[in-house]
Amino acid sequence: MKKRLCGAGAVLGVLVTVGALPAQASAPAVQPDRHALPLGPTDLPETRTTTTLQPGVTLTRIVRGAEDPSHDPSQHWTVEVSIPGGVTSPDPDAPPTALKDRASADELAAELKRDGFQARVEQVTTPKAADYAGGTLGWRVRIGTYDSQSAATTERTRLRTAGYSGSAVYTGWDGDATDRGPWRVDVLTIDPRRFRGSLDASYGPDLEQRETTSELSKSADATAAVNAGFFVLDPKAGAPGDPAGVGVYDGRLLSEPVAGRPSLVIHDNGRRTDVTRLTWRGQVTGRESTLRLNGVNRVPGLIRNCGGTEGDVPTALPLHDVTCTNPDELVAFTPDYGRHTPQGEGLEAVLDAHDRVVELRSPRGGELPPGGSSVQATGRRVADLTALAHTGHRLRVSTTLLDERGHRVSPSPRTDILNAGPELVRDGRLHVTPATDGMVHPGDPSWYYGWVHKRNPRTLAGVDAAGRTVLVTADGRSTDSLGLSIGESAKVAKSLGLRDAVNLDGGGSTTMVTNGDVINEPSDAAGERPVGDALLILPRRHGN
């Protein structure tokens, strides 16, 4: 099985070679002077180099802005100081954060100046979005202006020696509209009129492992690939590699949605790619009754990105990068999860390939029989499962996806659905939805500041008016490529002609692979990050 394979600016009108583009059968060609990326001033140079990877699939590398950032005096290194609660703060016991109220920032800056640091206080404002008013996020405290990262790091060391905490940051990552770059964006376009390969999602041998995008690409002999949905990274948040939201592969729901969050729907022929919002319901049925499921293929009690069921703490609404908890859960496991189901207190009904209960084990966790599955219960749900499951009897697990209107969604075996968020473009118009999708954290503006407002590496996906699927990566967290804020991501997607677009997992996960080689610059210090799943563009197979 395929899942188990182990612009307005000045566009240069000359052929250029940008970075290490892969060698291909067709010669690269620079695109015409139109639709420049809406990044920085309009007079910035921009180059576009397009290469055909296979029939119906092109790769376009876009480089925009000054190659030498020293030409932009507004971009420099500085030290951003973590702000404690302070005596004037509404919450003096709050942990140090990047942003606080003005009084706390002023208090810290005054203290720093007394200790000999050149501190300044800066107000941070953020643009409004479709569901978020924007405005002032808070105030930050920074020290000095430096020409190099090493100089800023030296000052950071002096800061820490004095008893403060902070980090060296580059102001080009702040998101100012006047910054002159550079930016590096790679765009894969799949034209279904000429595409005869397959567009698939792969999670590798099982859900409970992480593989790099290049590993997933090579194992499937893919022409190209990008990283895909959000996933569990920290073992304290669940099983690393487990999708943190909806995961449908070959038409099978293997991970439940984060309630109402957007998802990317793809079909293996590259047609009818869609961005939609999904909810779900699941149940396990025995001889005498039916029980409601809380999850599929995840550690019971840990709901990454929240958006689960009533009783989840702190919320049943989406809350990105937060692990909600619930001591009383019923979670179903398929053979796709991994070699062993999660261990812990509770009860597990182990089913054979014919859905017959072959074992009731407590504590829960262990191997499944070949082709088998299981249902785990914790807390108060243990009594429910005890009453329903009996050795030798059958249990039937069923799940249903629902669209925004509450209508049933029945994916075909050629359909994959990946978790995403926030929405970026809808019906050809900017439509950014951080509040709806859990990217606005109540009482914690620093999280929004770092994840939404500031520039980071990003991976985007969507479909244009011609029905072409478009996959985009933008490098970031370097002086060679500034990255994109979420608002900039939406503008870039719209400028590329996308009718509907969504944000996929980004940051250190952002990776693009062609012919087995990573062609972008992943931002993690360790190099390419292992991820939960990836989108693969496969060549035409013999006999297809």
Summary of the structure (lengths in Angstrom):
residues: 544
radius of gyration: 24.6
end to end distance: 15.4
largest distance: 75.5
contacts: 1959
relative contact order: 0.16
helix: 14%
strand: 37%
